[in-house]
């Protein structure tokens, strides 16, 4: 009986106040028999009331459910069949709800945008902190003749570089463009790629790309946090033995290989930083290596002759691999073939095993036909200027063929891959009317190619150069190569401790160009403005005027940054 225990407690107190009763008639703690019918009736009434209350509440709950359903229906517009079930006037719900929903969505989007912006700012700030920490190490251009530190660090990490196949690229000129083309071709074939190049133009994260995108700030920070303890461990060990620690470039190499394994990627396309034999990237066991044209550059670290430099770059050739070799000077080719023969590597030589059969200039680039060991690829559009980019494309196609086992590639995928290829800072048009071009040419061979390419690809009546260079470069040789193509030259000052002072460059420039063809404007934007004015000073219209900024990857990157252009 409902409520029995509750009433049992109070019946004992009531019994003490009531008339005495015999023990047989009433025991302590029990309900008097004469009260039981009344209590049962009370329980029955309570249950009926409860049932009535539940019944009364059902319409309220039903209406609430219908209202919720109606509100949800407003996302697609009010449903009359639902509104008809509700009591009250809901005729204005459609209009009001749409307006309220739009306002709420706008508020939510605004809050989300602010949250994302704050997070991005924190991540970018952390990336900069990490970069400043790494850049304090030995500079990347100072190659040290050892791979021990990199090998030891990667060994502790479980050798991530061995978890995917690689293509390894070296050379003096064209290696970055070719690396990017190989990456684009593999991606078009459905391969998830990681790409490692150097140096960067604007953002340090450009060096490491995963599936054609710069590594995100979050991934950059996470990768650093993962490897930093092990880098510190190797640093401490070497501080006790030889007094060294991992260099700037060695750290970034480890970061790239770790990030690729963590993603993970199907293949890595890895550009050598400098040289080859002692470059930090030379810890990979690539199935395919690519050697682009070799010329005099970085003499202080690689040697002063073609043979010495070729010996360093041929150091990436591994036993049994396929080596794609671009056109080389005879001495460089001899060194490469000797190295390949000594380790039983197979050489695929431009002009013998692969070549550009035909090349036609077009709007925004060129149309090429390429012969490789496996096929002839006709009418492939390359959205880049310069005959050297056609040669780079041929080497890239040959390399991807070799990577894919030597079989012919799907022509449609080759077309798609080359169409997606980019080469920031290499004959890059950053403005029209007048046309402003940015190029990273920094040695005589690159400057010669730059001059020829501008003459071929652009119909300028007047060309003005803007130049700055590193102190260790052959500045006279570079300027001598471009002088026949330029009407005048503006010398500027790029940032960095390695940059040669503008006035010292101007002295060399006056010897090459003559006093009346050289101006000096240390501020880069002022130098570009001065070059534009010089170009437009003649009778020719603005479209016939060209300004080319050249001399260094650093200068090219600084111009892109100042103009707000992301590579």
C-alpha positions as CSV (number, residue, x, y, z in Angstrom):
1,X,0.0,0.0,0.0
2,X,1.4,3.4,-1.0
3,X,2.6,5.5,1.9
4,X,2.5,2.7,4.5
5,X,6.0,3.2,6.0
6,X,5.4,7.0,6.3
7,X,2.1,6.5,8.3
8,X,3.6,3.7,10.4
9,X,6.1,6.1,11.9
10,X,3.5,8.6,13.1
11,X,0.9,6.0,14.3
12,X,3.0,5.2,17.4
13,X,3.0,8.8,18.6
14,X,-0.7,9.1,18.0
15,X,-1.3,5.8,20.0
16,X,0.4,7.3,23.1
17,X,-2.1,10.2,23.1
18,X,-5.2,8.0,22.3
19,X,-7.3,5.9,24.8
20,X,-5.4,2.8,26.0
21,X,-5.9,-0.4,24.0
22,X,-5.0,-3.9,24.7
23,X,-1.8,-5.4,23.3
24,X,-3.8,-7.9,21.3
25,X,-5.8,-5.1,19.5
26,X,-2.9,-2.8,18.7
27,X,0.8,-3.4,18.6
28,X,3.2,-0.5,18.7
29,X,4.3,0.6,15.2
30,X,1.2,-0.7,13.4
31,X,-1.7,1.2,11.7
32,X,-5.1,1.1,13.5
33,X,-7.4,-1.2,11.6
34,X,-10.2,1.4,11.4
35,X,-7.9,3.9,9.6
36,X,-6.8,1.5,6.8
37,X,-9.9,2.0,4.6
38,X,-9.4,5.8,4.7
39,X,-5.8,5.6,3.8
40,X,-6.4,3.3,0.9
41,X,-9.0,5.7,-0.4
42,X,-6.5,8.6,-0.1
43,X,-3.9,6.6,-2.0
44,X,-6.4,5.9,-4.7
45,X,-7.2,9.6,-5.1
46,X,-3.4,10.5,-5.1
47,X,-2.9,8.0,-8.0
48,X,-5.8,9.4,-9.9
49,X,-4.5,13.0,-9.4
50,X,-1.0,11.8,-10.6
51,X,-2.5,10.2,-13.7
52,X,-4.5,13.4,-14.4
53,X,-1.4,15.6,-14.0
54,X,0.6,13.3,-16.4
55,X,-2.2,13.5,-18.9
56,X,-2.4,17.3,-18.5
57,X,1.4,17.6,-19.1
58,X,1.4,15.5,-22.2
59,X,0.1,18.3,-24.5
60,X,2.8,20.7,-23.1
61,X,5.6,18.3,-23.9
62,X,4.0,17.5,-27.3
63,X,3.8,21.2,-28.1
64,X,7.4,21.7,-27.0
65,X,8.5,18.9,-29.3
66,X,6.4,20.3,-32.2
67,X,7.9,23.7,-31.6
68,X,11.5,22.3,-31.7
69,X,10.6,20.5,-34.9
70,X,9.1,23.6,-36.4
71,X,12.2,25.6,-35.5
72,X,14.4,23.1,-37.1
73,X,12.2,23.1,-40.2
74,X,12.9,26.8,-40.6
75,X,16.4,25.9,-41.9
76,X,14.7,24.8,-45.1
77,X,11.6,27.1,-44.7
78,X,8.5,26.8,-42.5
79,X,6.4,23.6,-42.9
80,X,2.7,24.5,-42.8
81,X,1.7,20.9,-41.8
82,X,3.9,21.3,-38.7
83,X,2.7,24.8,-37.8
84,X,-0.9,23.6,-38.1
85,X,-0.3,21.3,-35.2
86,X,0.7,24.1,-32.8
87,X,-1.7,26.3,-30.8
88,X,-1.1,30.0,-31.1
89,X,0.1,32.4,-33.9
90,X,3.3,31.2,-35.5
91,X,2.6,32.9,-38.8
92,X,5.7,35.1,-38.5
93,X,8.1,32.4,-37.6
94,X,9.5,31.9,-41.1
95,X,10.6,35.5,-41.7
96,X,11.7,36.1,-38.1
97,X,13.6,32.8,-37.9
98,X,15.5,33.3,-41.1
99,X,16.6,36.7,-39.9
100,X,17.6,35.5,-36.5
101,X,19.3,32.5,-37.9
102,X,21.3,34.7,-40.2
103,X,22.3,36.9,-37.3
104,X,23.3,33.9,-35.2
105,X,25.3,32.4,-38.0
106,X,27.1,35.7,-38.6
107,X,27.9,36.0,-34.9
108,X,29.2,32.4,-34.8
109,X,31.3,32.9,-37.9
110,X,32.7,36.1,-36.4
111,X,33.6,34.4,-33.1
112,X,35.1,31.4,-35.0
113,X,37.1,33.7,-37.2
114,X,38.5,35.6,-34.2
115,X,39.4,32.3,-32.5
116,X,41.1,31.0,-35.6
117,X,43.0,34.2,-36.1
118,X,44.2,34.2,-32.5
119,X,45.3,30.6,-32.8
120,X,47.0,31.2,-36.1
121,X,48.8,34.2,-34.6
122,X,50.1,32.1,-31.7
123,X,51.3,29.4,-34.0
124,X,53.0,31.8,-36.4
125,X,54.7,33.5,-33.4
126,X,55.9,30.1,-32.2
127,X,57.2,29.2,-35.7
128,X,59.2,32.5,-35.7
129,X,60.6,31.6,-32.2
130,X,61.7,28.2,-33.4
131,X,63.2,29.7,-36.6
132,X,65.2,32.2,-34.6
133,X,66.4,29.4,-32.3
134,X,67.6,27.3,-35.3
135,X,69.1,30.2,-37.2
136,X,71.5,30.9,-34.3
137,X,73.3,27.6,-35.3
138,X,76.0,27.3,-37.9
139,X,74.7,28.8,-41.2
140,X,73.5,26.5,-43.9
141,X,76.1,27.7,-46.4
142,X,78.9,26.5,-44.2
143,X,79.1,22.8,-45.2
144,X,81.0,20.7,-42.7
145,X,82.6,17.5,-44.0
146,X,80.6,15.0,-41.9
147,X,77.2,13.3,-41.9
148,X,77.6,11.9,-38.4
149,X,75.3,14.3,-36.5
150,X,72.5,13.9,-38.9
151,X,72.8,10.2,-39.0
152,X,72.9,9.9,-35.2
153,X,69.8,12.1,-34.8
154,X,67.8,10.2,-37.4
155,X,69.0,6.9,-35.9
156,X,67.5,7.9,-32.5
157,X,64.3,8.9,-34.3
158,X,64.1,5.5,-36.0
159,X,65.4,6.6,-39.4
160,X,62.2,8.2,-40.7
161,X,63.9,8.8,-44.0
162,X,63.9,5.1,-44.7
163,X,60.1,4.8,-44.4
164,X,59.4,6.2,-48.0
165,X,61.3,6.1,-51.3
166,X,63.0,9.3,-52.5
167,X,64.3,11.2,-55.5
168,X,67.5,13.2,-54.8
169,X,68.3,16.3,-56.8
170,X,71.6,18.3,-57.0
171,X,73.3,20.7,-59.5
172,X,74.3,24.3,-59.7
173,X,71.4,25.8,-61.7
174,X,67.8,24.5,-62.2
175,X,67.7,22.1,-59.3
176,X,64.9,23.9,-57.4
177,X,62.7,24.2,-60.5
178,X,63.3,20.6,-61.4
179,X,62.5,19.5,-57.8
180,X,59.2,21.3,-58.0
181,X,58.4,19.7,-61.4
182,X,59.1,16.2,-60.1
183,X,56.9,16.9,-57.2
184,X,54.1,18.1,-59.4
185,X,54.3,15.1,-61.7
186,X,54.3,12.6,-58.9
187,X,51.3,14.4,-57.3
188,X,49.4,14.3,-60.6
189,X,50.0,10.5,-60.6
190,X,48.3,10.2,-57.3
191,X,51.4,10.0,-55.1
192,X,51.4,11.7,-51.8
193,X,54.6,13.7,-51.7
194,X,56.9,15.5,-49.4
195,X,59.2,18.1,-50.9
196,X,62.3,19.6,-49.3
197,X,64.0,22.6,-50.9
198,X,66.2,25.5,-49.9
199,X,66.6,28.3,-49.3
200,X,63.1,29.8,-48.8
201,X,61.9,33.0,-50.4
202,X,59.4,34.5,-47.9
203,X,58.4,31.9,-45.2
204,X,60.7,29.3,-43.7
205,X,57.8,26.8,-43.9
206,X,58.2,26.8,-47.7
207,X,61.2,24.5,-47.3
208,X,59.0,21.6,-46.2
209,X,55.9,20.9,-48.3
210,X,53.5,18.1,-47.9
211,X,51.2,17.3,-50.7
212,X,52.2,20.5,-52.5
213,X,51.4,22.8,-49.5
214,X,53.9,24.4,-47.1
215,X,53.9,22.5,-43.8
216,X,51.3,24.1,-41.6
217,X,52.4,26.1,-38.6
218,X,50.8,23.5,-36.3
219,X,52.8,20.7,-38.0
220,X,55.9,22.7,-38.0
221,X,55.6,23.3,-34.2
222,X,54.6,19.7,-33.5
223,X,57.5,18.3,-35.5
224,X,60.0,20.6,-33.7
225,X,58.6,19.6,-30.3
226,X,59.0,16.0,-31.3
227,X,62.6,16.2,-32.4
228,X,64.0,18.9,-30.2
229,X,64.9,16.7,-27.3
230,X,66.9,14.3,-29.5
231,X,68.7,17.2,-31.3
232,X,69.7,18.5,-27.8
233,X,70.9,15.0,-26.9
234,X,73.1,14.8,-30.0
235,X,74.3,18.4,-29.5
236,X,75.4,17.5,-25.9
237,X,77.2,14.4,-27.0
238,X,79.2,16.2,-29.7
239,X,79.9,19.2,-27.4
240,X,81.9,16.7,-25.3
241,X,83.7,15.1,-28.2
242,X,84.4,17.6,-31.0
243,X,82.8,20.8,-29.8
244,X,80.1,21.0,-32.5
245,X,76.4,20.8,-32.8
246,X,73.9,20.3,-35.6
247,X,73.9,23.1,-38.1
248,X,70.9,25.2,-39.3
249,X,70.5,23.1,-42.4
250,X,71.0,19.8,-40.6
251,X,68.2,20.6,-38.2
252,X,65.8,21.4,-41.0
253,X,66.8,18.3,-42.9
254,X,65.9,16.2,-39.8
255,X,62.6,18.1,-39.4
256,X,61.7,17.4,-43.1
257,X,62.3,13.7,-42.9
258,X,60.5,13.4,-39.6
259,X,57.5,15.4,-40.9
260,X,57.3,13.3,-44.0
261,X,57.2,10.1,-42.0
262,X,54.6,11.4,-39.6
263,X,52.2,12.6,-42.3
264,X,52.9,10.0,-43.9
265,X,54.0,10.5,-47.5
266,X,54.4,8.0,-50.3
267,X,57.6,9.6,-51.7
268,X,60.0,12.4,-50.9
269,X,61.5,14.8,-53.4
270,X,64.7,16.1,-51.8
271,X,66.8,18.9,-53.1
272,X,70.5,19.1,-52.0
273,X,71.3,22.2,-50.0
274,X,74.9,22.7,-51.2
275,X,77.2,20.3,-53.0
276,X,76.2,16.7,-52.4
277,X,78.7,14.4,-50.8
278,X,78.7,16.2,-47.4
279,X,75.2,17.7,-47.7
280,X,72.9,16.7,-44.8
281,X,70.4,15.3,-47.2
282,X,72.9,12.7,-48.4
283,X,71.7,10.3,-45.7
284,X,68.9,9.1,-47.9
285,X,69.2,6.0,-50.1
286,X,67.3,7.4,-53.1
287,X,66.4,5.1,-55.9
288,X,66.7,7.9,-58.4
289,X,69.1,10.9,-58.3
290,X,69.1,13.9,-60.6
291,X,72.1,16.0,-61.5
292,X,71.3,19.3,-63.1
293,X,73.9,21.5,-64.9
294,X,77.0,22.1,-62.9
295,X,78.8,25.5,-62.9
296,X,81.2,27.5,-60.8
297,X,79.5,28.5,-57.6
298,X,80.2,28.4,-53.8
299,X,83.9,28.1,-54.6
300,X,84.9,28.6,-50.9
301,X,83.1,25.4,-49.9
302,X,82.9,23.3,-53.0
303,X,86.1,24.1,-54.9
304,X,87.2,26.5,-57.6
305,X,87.1,24.2,-60.6
306,X,84.3,22.4,-62.5
307,X,86.0,19.1,-61.6
308,X,86.1,19.7,-57.9
309,X,82.5,20.9,-57.8
310,X,81.4,17.9,-59.9
311,X,83.1,15.5,-57.5
312,X,81.1,17.0,-54.6
313,X,77.8,16.8,-56.4
314,X,78.4,13.3,-57.8
315,X,78.7,12.2,-54.2
316,X,74.9,11.7,-54.1
317,X,75.1,8.8,-56.6
318,X,74.3,5.5,-54.8
319,X,75.0,1.9,-55.8
320,X,72.5,0.6,-58.3
321,X,70.4,3.7,-58.6
322,X,69.3,5.4,-61.8
323,X,71.0,8.8,-62.4
324,X,69.3,11.4,-64.6
325,X,72.0,13.7,-65.9
326,X,71.3,17.1,-67.5
327,X,73.6,18.5,-70.1
328,X,77.0,19.1,-68.6
329,X,80.4,20.5,-69.4
330,X,82.7,17.7,-70.6
331,X,84.8,17.7,-67.4
332,X,81.8,17.5,-65.2
333,X,80.2,14.7,-67.2
334,X,83.4,12.7,-67.0
335,X,83.4,12.9,-63.2
336,X,79.7,11.9,-63.0
337,X,80.2,8.9,-65.3
338,X,83.3,7.8,-63.3
339,X,81.4,7.9,-60.1
340,X,78.3,6.1,-61.5
341,X,80.5,3.3,-62.9
342,X,82.3,2.8,-59.6
343,X,79.0,2.0,-57.8
344,X,77.1,0.3,-60.7
345,X,74.6,3.2,-61.1
346,X,72.8,3.6,-64.4
347,X,73.2,6.9,-66.2
348,X,70.4,8.5,-68.3
349,X,72.0,11.4,-70.1
350,X,70.2,14.4,-71.7
351,X,70.8,14.4,-75.4
352,X,71.4,10.7,-75.5
353,X,68.6,9.1,-73.5
354,X,66.2,11.9,-73.2
355,X,65.8,15.4,-74.7
356,X,63.5,18.2,-75.8
357,X,62.5,17.5,-79.4
358,X,60.4,20.6,-80.0
359,X,59.6,23.8,-78.2
360,X,57.2,26.5,-79.1
361,X,56.6,29.8,-77.2
362,X,53.1,30.4,-76.1
363,X,51.0,32.8,-73.9
364,X,52.2,32.3,-70.4
365,X,54.8,29.7,-71.1
366,X,55.9,27.2,-73.8
367,X,54.7,24.0,-75.5
368,X,57.3,21.2,-75.6
369,X,57.7,17.7,-76.9
370,X,60.0,15.4,-74.9
371,X,61.6,12.1,-75.7
372,X,62.5,9.8,-72.9
373,X,63.7,6.1,-72.7
374,X,60.0,5.0,-72.5
375,X,58.0,7.3,-74.7
376,X,57.6,10.6,-76.6
377,X,55.3,13.1,-74.8
378,X,53.9,15.6,-77.3
379,X,52.5,19.1,-76.8
380,X,53.1,19.4,-73.1
381,X,52.5,22.9,-71.9
382,X,55.0,24.3,-69.4
383,X,53.7,27.5,-67.7
384,X,57.2,28.8,-67.3
385,X,59.5,30.9,-69.4
386,X,63.0,30.1,-70.7
387,X,64.5,27.3,-72.7
388,X,66.2,26.1,-69.5
389,X,62.8,25.3,-68.0
390,X,62.0,23.1,-71.0
391,X,65.2,21.2,-70.3
392,X,64.3,21.0,-66.6
393,X,60.9,19.6,-67.6
394,X,62.6,16.9,-69.7
395,X,64.8,15.9,-66.8
396,X,61.8,15.8,-64.4
397,X,59.8,13.6,-66.7
398,X,62.7,11.2,-67.2
399,X,63.2,11.1,-63.4
400,X,59.6,10.3,-62.7
401,X,59.6,7.6,-65.4
402,X,62.6,6.0,-63.6
403,X,60.9,6.3,-60.2
404,X,57.9,4.5,-61.6
405,X,59.9,1.6,-62.8
406,X,60.9,2.8,-66.2
407,X,57.5,2.5,-67.8
408,X,55.8,5.2,-69.9
409,X,53.7,7.7,-68.0
410,X,50.1,8.5,-68.8
411,X,50.3,11.5,-71.2
412,X,47.3,13.2,-69.5
413,X,49.0,13.0,-66.1
414,X,52.2,14.4,-67.5
415,X,50.2,17.3,-69.0
416,X,48.4,17.9,-65.7
417,X,51.6,17.7,-63.6
418,X,53.5,20.2,-65.8
419,X,50.5,22.5,-65.9
420,X,50.6,22.6,-62.1
421,X,54.3,23.2,-61.9
422,X,55.5,26.5,-60.5
423,X,58.9,28.1,-59.9
424,X,58.6,31.2,-57.7
425,X,61.5,33.6,-57.9
426,X,62.6,32.2,-61.3
427,X,61.7,34.6,-64.2
428,X,58.6,35.4,-62.2
429,X,56.4,38.3,-63.4
430,X,55.2,40.1,-60.4
431,X,53.6,43.2,-62.1
432,X,52.5,44.4,-65.5
433,X,52.6,47.9,-67.1
434,X,55.5,48.1,-66.7
435,X,56.4,44.5,-66.4
436,X,58.5,43.7,-63.4
437,X,60.3,40.3,-63.3
438,X,62.0,38.7,-60.3
439,X,64.8,36.1,-60.8
440,X,67.2,34.4,-58.4
441,X,70.1,34.3,-60.9
442,X,73.3,34.7,-58.8
443,X,76.1,33.2,-60.8
444,X,77.4,33.9,-64.3
445,X,75.8,30.8,-65.8
446,X,72.4,31.7,-64.3
447,X,72.8,35.3,-65.4
448,X,73.6,34.2,-69.0
449,X,70.4,32.1,-69.0
450,X,68.4,35.0,-67.6
451,X,69.5,37.4,-70.3
452,X,68.7,34.9,-73.1
453,X,65.4,34.0,-71.6
454,X,64.2,37.7,-71.2
455,X,65.3,38.4,-74.8
456,X,63.4,35.4,-76.1
457,X,60.2,35.5,-74.0
458,X,59.5,39.3,-73.7
459,X,59.3,41.9,-76.4
460,X,60.8,44.8,-74.5
461,X,62.1,48.0,-76.1
462,X,63.9,49.0,-72.9
463,X,65.1,46.8,-70.0
464,X,66.4,48.1,-66.7
465,X,68.0,45.8,-64.1
466,X,67.9,46.1,-60.3
467,X,70.8,44.2,-58.7
468,X,72.3,43.2,-55.4
469,X,74.5,40.3,-54.6
470,X,76.4,38.4,-51.9
471,X,79.9,39.3,-51.1
472,X,81.3,35.8,-52.0
473,X,79.8,35.8,-55.5
474,X,81.4,36.6,-58.9
475,X,79.6,40.0,-59.2
476,X,81.7,41.1,-62.2
477,X,81.0,37.8,-64.0
478,X,77.2,38.1,-63.3
479,X,77.0,41.7,-64.5
480,X,79.1,41.0,-67.5
481,X,76.6,38.3,-68.6
482,X,73.5,40.5,-68.4
483,X,75.1,43.8,-69.6
484,X,74.2,43.2,-73.3
485,X,70.5,42.8,-72.4
486,X,70.1,45.8,-70.1
487,X,69.9,49.5,-71.0
488,X,70.8,50.5,-67.4
489,X,71.3,49.2,-63.9
490,X,70.1,50.2,-60.5
491,X,72.2,48.9,-57.6
492,X,70.4,48.3,-54.4
493,X,71.1,46.9,-50.9
494,X,69.5,43.6,-49.8
495,X,69.4,42.6,-46.2
496,X,71.8,40.1,-44.6
497,X,75.4,40.1,-43.3
498,X,76.6,38.3,-46.4
499,X,75.3,41.0,-48.8
500,X,77.9,43.1,-50.4
501,X,77.6,46.9,-49.8
502,X,75.7,48.7,-52.6
503,X,78.5,51.2,-53.2
504,X,81.1,48.5,-53.6
505,X,78.8,46.8,-56.1
506,X,78.2,50.1,-57.9
507,X,82.0,50.5,-58.4
508,X,82.1,47.1,-60.2
509,X,79.0,47.9,-62.1
510,X,80.4,51.2,-63.5
511,X,83.3,49.3,-64.9
512,X,81.0,46.9,-66.7
513,X,78.2,49.3,-67.8
514,X,79.8,52.7,-67.8
515,X,79.3,55.6,-65.4
516,X,76.1,56.9,-67.1
517,X,74.2,53.6,-67.0
518,X,74.4,53.0,-63.3
519,X,72.4,54.4,-60.4
520,X,72.4,53.5,-56.7
521,X,69.3,53.3,-54.5
522,X,69.9,51.3,-51.3
523,X,66.2,51.0,-50.5
524,X,64.8,48.1,-52.6
525,X,61.4,49.7,-53.3
526,X,63.0,53.0,-54.2
527,X,65.4,51.1,-56.5
528,X,62.5,49.4,-58.3
529,X,60.7,52.8,-58.6
530,X,63.8,54.4,-60.0
531,X,64.2,51.5,-62.5
532,X,60.6,52.0,-63.6
533,X,61.2,55.7,-64.1
534,X,64.4,55.0,-66.1
535,X,62.5,52.5,-68.3
536,X,59.7,54.9,-69.0
537,X,62.0,57.9,-69.6
538,X,62.3,57.1,-73.3
539,X,59.8,57.4,-76.1
540,X,58.6,53.8,-75.7
541,X,55.3,53.1,-74.1
542,X,55.1,51.5,-70.7
543,X,54.1,48.0,-72.0
544,X,57.5,47.9,-73.9
545,X,59.4,48.6,-70.7
546,X,60.7,45.8,-68.5
547,X,62.4,45.8,-65.1
548,X,64.2,42.7,-63.9
549,X,65.3,42.3,-60.3
550,X,68.1,39.7,-59.9
551,X,71.2,38.6,-58.1
552,X,70.1,36.4,-55.2
553,X,67.4,34.2,-53.8
554,X,67.3,36.4,-50.8
555,X,66.7,39.5,-53.0
556,X,64.0,37.8,-54.9
557,X,62.3,36.7,-51.7
558,X,62.6,40.2,-50.2
559,X,60.9,41.7,-53.3
560,X,58.1,39.2,-53.1
561,X,57.6,40.0,-49.4
562,X,57.6,43.7,-49.9
563,X,55.0,43.3,-52.7
564,X,52.8,41.0,-50.6
565,X,53.3,38.0,-52.8
566,X,53.3,34.5,-51.3
567,X,55.3,31.9,-53.3
